[in-house]
Each structure stands twice: as structure tokens, then as C-alpha cells.
Amino acid sequence: MLMASLVTGLSIGITLQFGASPTGQLPAAFPPTEVTKGEATWPVAGFVYRFPDIPWPDWNSGHRGIDIAITGSDLVYSPTAAEVVWVGAIGGESGISLTDDFGYRHTLMHLTSELEVGDSVVAGDVIGVAQNSGHCGFEICIHWSVRQGEKYLDPRWFVCELLVLLP
């Protein structure tokens, strides 16, 4: 379902509804567990509350991931098979970082986790519980960013099928 929404200030974005049915129940197949190279699954059921604004050059201000407002369970699932490389807090906000076999580092913030550095997870494993940190205003949300080395990437590239039109 596409719906225009005012995201922040004067920027207008598109809100994508995914994960939850109209009744608010999680679909039977959520979270998906089959993931192929370079792909990931949505870590929660909800909608994109804020889109990335990845700056160039990197040191400029911006938003280096997506905020997903949660509409179903507050459980957070691993977006891909990976190893836990960090569990802690940044600026008082708790989170977790996972590095997959292809070197992509997935960081999810605004959740608590009982996992430890060195633990292995597969796509769809519960990695934590979302916390209402106030990051998304009144919504309970998580922030999901992906890096390759020091370069931030849009997490939607890993979950959305890309269409290429040939002439």
C-alpha cells in the first residue's frame, strides 16, 4: 500500500506498508527465513517511518538508515545470516550489529538483546525486543542501517526486488 506522508520538515516521502495484515496480525510467513546472497528480510513488521538521507561526503549531516515503525510484535528478527559483532549503546540508545558472510554490517538500534559478540544467527532468528526510545516520536520503531566498509547503503536495496527495464 502506498501512501504519501510528510516525513520530516518539508521533505515528502512514500510510506510502504509491509509485514502486517489489515487486522494488525503478523502473516504466517513473517519473518521469512530463506535469504540468498546479498539479500535480507525485514527485521520487524511495520512501515518505513523515515527514509535514508545518506550524505556525500560522509561527514555531512544526514540519516544513514531507515526507521521502521512497528505495527505488530515488538520482537526484532535478524535480517540475514550473520555473526554478532557488537552489542551495546550509542548515546544512551541500545543496539546490535551483525556482519554477514559478504561483509555487510547490519546495525539495528532501539532494541535490547541478550545475544553476545560472537553469536551466530540466521535470517528470522529473534535478536532482540524493540524499545520505545522516542526516536520516532510516538511510534515504537527501530533504526536499521547497513554498511559496506565505511560506506553506508540503503537497507531497502537488500529487501526489495529491483526491476531493470531493457530497451
N, C-alpha and C positions, 0 to 999 in steps of 0.2 A: 504494500500500500504506500503510495507516495503522497506526501502532504507537505506543502510549503510551510515553513515555520521560521520565525525570527530567531536566530541562534544567539548572536551576541551583538550588541551595539547596532550598527547599520548593516551588518553582513546578513545575507539571507541564504539559507541552505535548504536542502531537501532532507526530510526525516524518513528513514527507511524502517518500516515495521518488520520485525523478524522474530522468530523464536516462539512467540506466544500466540495462541489462537484467540479469536474474538472473545471467548469466555474467560480469558486470562489463564487458562490451563496450559502447561507445557505440552507440546506434541510428544507422542510416544517415542519419536526418533531423536529427541533432544537430550543430551548433546550427541551429535554424530561422532562415531569413533573411527571411521575409515578416512585416512588422510594420506595423500600422495605427496611426492617431492614438492617442496615449496608451498604447499597449501596448509591451511589451518581451518579450524572450526570456530564459530562464535563462542566466546568464553562464558557468556550469560545470555538469557532470553531477555529481550528488551528492544530499545530503539536507540539509534545514534542521536545523542543529545547535542554533541558538539563535534564538528569535523576537524581534521588536522589543518594546521596552517604552518607547514614546515618551512622555516625561513632559509633564505640563501643570502649571504653566508650564514653558516650555522650559529654564529654567536648573536645574531639578531633575535629580537623577541618573537615569539610565535607559540603555537600549540603543537607539540610534537607527537600527537597520537589522537585517538578518538575517545570520547566519553560516551559510555553506553549506560543509559538509564534503564534500570532493571524493572521488568514488569511481572516477572514470575518469582521463582525461588531465589533466595539470596545466596545460593551456592554458586561458586565460581569454578569453572572447569578449565582444564588445560587445553589451550587451543591446538596443541600439537605434541608429538612425542618429543621429550626433551629431558635435560638434566637441570635440576635446580642449582643455580649459581649464586643466588643472593636472596636472602630473606631478611627484612629489616624495616627501617623507617627513613624517610627523607622529609625534612621539615615537619616532623611530627605525624606524617602520614605513612601507614604501614603498607608494605607491598612485597612482591616476589618477582624474581627474574628467572627465566628459563632459557637455555640455549639449546636449539635443536641440532640435529646431525648435519645441517647445511650451514651452520654458523650464524643463523639469525637469532637475535636475542629479543625475547618477548618479555616485556615488563608490564605487570598489572598492579595498579595501585588502588588504595582504598579498600583493602581486604586484610583479614587476618588469616594466617596459615600456620599449621602445625608441622609443615614439611621442613626439612633441613637441607642445607647445602650438600650436594652430592646425591640426593634422592633422585630417582628416575620416575618419570610419569609418561603416560601415553595419552593421546587425544581423548578427551572425555573424562579423564580422572578428576575427581574433586581436588582442587588445590587450595581452597580457602572459602571464607564466608565474607561477603560484601559488608562493609560498614558504612553507616550514614555519616560521612565526614563533612557534609555541607558543601563539598566541591561542586556539585551540580545544583546548588540551591536547595529546593525542597525534595529533589529526587535522590533515591539511593542509586549510586552509579559506581562504575569502575572506570579507570583510565587505562587504556591499552596502547602501548607503543611498541614498535618493532625497530630494531637497529641491525644494520649490517656493518660491522666495524664501528666507526664513529658516525656513519650516515643514517639518519632517521628515514624510515619508509612508512608509507600509509598502510596500516594493518588491513584495510579493505582489499588491497591487492592480493592478500593471501586467502581471502574467503569468498571473493566474488569471481564468477566466471567472466573472463574477458572475451569480448566479441571483436573479431578482426574482419573488416569488410574488405574483400579483394575486388579490384576493378574487373 
